[in-house]
Amino acid sequence: PGQRTEDELELIFEELLHIKAVAHLSNSVKRELASVLMFESHQRAGTVLFSQGDKGTSWYIIWKGSVNVVTHGKVGMSHTPHPAPQLRLAGSFPIPKALRVSRASPPTPQDVEANTVRLKEHGKVVLVLQKDLQGPGPSARSSRYSVMAGTPEKILEHLLEFMRLDATLDDPGDTLLGDFLLTYTVFMPSSQLCRALLHQYPSGPPTGGDWAPATPPPHPRGPVTPPGTSVLPREGDGALGGGGKGGGSHWSLSLRVFETGGVPGCHELGDRVGLIPGGVTGGVPGAHPTFPQARSAGSWFGSAEEAAPDSGCALRALDKVPYEIYRADHSCLVTVLPVAASVREVLRALAPRLGGGEEHVLVKVNSSGDKVGLPPDAVGVFTALGLNERLFAVSLEELSSLTPHPEQLGPPVGSSDTLELISSKDLASHLTDHDWNLFRSIHQVEMIHYIVGPQRLQEVTTANLERALRRFNELQFWVVTELCLCPDLARRARLLRKFVKVAAHLKEQKNLNSFFAVMFGMSNTAVSRLAQTWERLPHKIRKLHSALERMLDPSWNHRVYRLAVAKMSPPIIPFVPLLLKDMTFIHEGNRTWAENLINFEKMHMMAKTVRVLQRCRGHAHPPLSPLRNRSPHRQEDPKAVRISTCSEQSLSVRSPVSTWAYLQHLRAIDSQKELLRLSRDLE
């Protein structure tokens, strides 16, 4: 690599931009490839590139022409043609292979043009644009440039300068607006964004006939939200309003990306926005916006989906929820605090009831007894609790003797008697309705904030996403728990059969998140080792289970699952942990900063991944259970959770209310060691 000049590397990089085999790779990876690639030209058909037994050390990109892969096996020889462009590994495989050129087609010279544009200020690059060679249509490929890197301020300036009048947040042809709004918190704090927007606004009222009070500017559909209550774009919003190059697009964008409270300069920016007649007052000339009570700079929850009709169960940063804090003697203290409350605020609220002059700490304890001390600045710790985790407020002397609460250990007996009275389809329908309420409450930016992590964004919270992940783990271990707590072999086989049918119904209902949870539960070692139970399943059910297991195949980056999802139409509840895995690979495999510039290509890839949520929620989910108008916040009587078949109330278990109550209060054992012990006791 060190033997190549900068011009040679740039030439190879530009050639790679035209090769479809590496189109899925980021430009930073392509630049790394440019330093190690070698070009081979074989003019004659029949040329052997490598033979069986050769140690493979290179990847081959078939640029032009095609090759035959000759495989010598025990039963004969097979030929597999591979046309260009493809990426193949020449390696040592268990089955020997040989590669032979079948049709030679030398590469033709391509016109070299300036695909990359670099904008410099004071001798330093501040913005890097690249021609979009894969845009929708020939016109886009010939004239459209995408932002690859730049300083935060220059990227924002470019966005405001070239934003179209009809720009939308989900425009497939131009995603710069949506990419910026979804990812700006990764590289640009709200205070820095407000200062950058201040530079884009005029210092006084605009002049000219176009801005006369008699002709207010166009505004977004419906009433415009005041700056103090809007931080992020609402999903599904249409035109931004304002002018593409005038001040209108500037104030319209600002209403979506920041809030006034706690951010220096935002009140001044709000005053300048108010100078635009009708700009933020729903079309009333001369009126000025009113600013509500200031919020903290990081409380982004109450913005985008606050007014959305489908977010009734969404948790927002300022929503108050009951915090259940336990003491060393397992007594419980309950206090109502905001979702984004810090550990310091929690301890301050509990101080009068904790008593004594001793210093107390907040500790997270799981079912195995592992203790994690929480720093005072940590926020949203209650909603971030995992399955069977609890918060304990103890003194330093009590910390060493702290033990888990008995409820954390899981249920002592199963509930197979209740499950036998509920059909598999009803179970799946109630699970899907509940999961849909959780899934639609997740904002797209929660995925990004969850991956970037609390180390970078301690002022934000991801309560809705964490709640959905906790439900996934709860459902998975619930399946294992119920099977391991069922002592009767015949009843256990019927219960396993029911879970297989529930998984099939979940897949049919396109609830793939719970489908994977149930399937993972049946794949747990504590369940898969129950040979006598599996043998009791009818052949039809075993065949159905084998067919469903194919969806779990992780090979080729979960290719089976991804192809299945691509063929589905919304509404869909996707496999959320896989989305987080994709986001993790993007975040850790690409640098956020490169040469003092934001790697905006990484931001584009992250935004593209989280847009899967928007596509999956493209259509409203029709309730499948009879509880169509049930409030998601309605609490059930805990006594309705477990009802014995010998009870007089057993007939009511079939009712939708009782089924809903049962699934709202699932209990599970999450200790794999304990589950294996129970499994060995059964068989």
Secondary structure, DSSP 8 states (H G I E B T S, - for coil): -TTS-HHHHHHHHHHHTT-GGGTTS-HHHHHHHHTT-------STT-EEE-TT----EEEEE-SSEEEEEEEETTEEEEEEEESSEEEEE---SS-EEEEEEE------------EEEEEETTEEEEEEEE-TT-SSHHHHHH-EEEEEE-HHHHHHHHHHH--TT--TT-SS--HHHHHHHHHHHHS-HHHHHHHHHHHS-SS---SGGG-TTS-----SS----GGG--S--TT-----S-SSSHHHHHHHHHHH--STTSTTHHHHHHHHHTSTTTTTTS-TT------S---TT--TTTTTTS-TT-TT---TT-EEEEEEE-TTS-EEEEEEETT-BHHHHHHHHHHHH-SS--EEEEEE-TT--EEE--TT-BSTTTT--TT-EEEEEETTTSTT----GGGG--SS--HHHHTTS-HHHHHHHHHHHHHHHHHT--HHHHHHHHH-TTT-TT---HHHHHHHHHHHHHHHHHHHHHHT---HHHHHHHHHHHHHHHHHHHHTTBHHHHHHHHHHHHSHHHHT-HHHHHTS-HHHHHHHHHHHGGG--HHHHHHHHHHHHH--SS-B--HHHHHHHHHHHHHHS-SEETTEEEHHHHHHHHHHHHHHHHHTSS-----SS-TT--TT----GGGT---TTSTTGGGGGSHHHHHHHHHT------HHHHHHHHHHH-
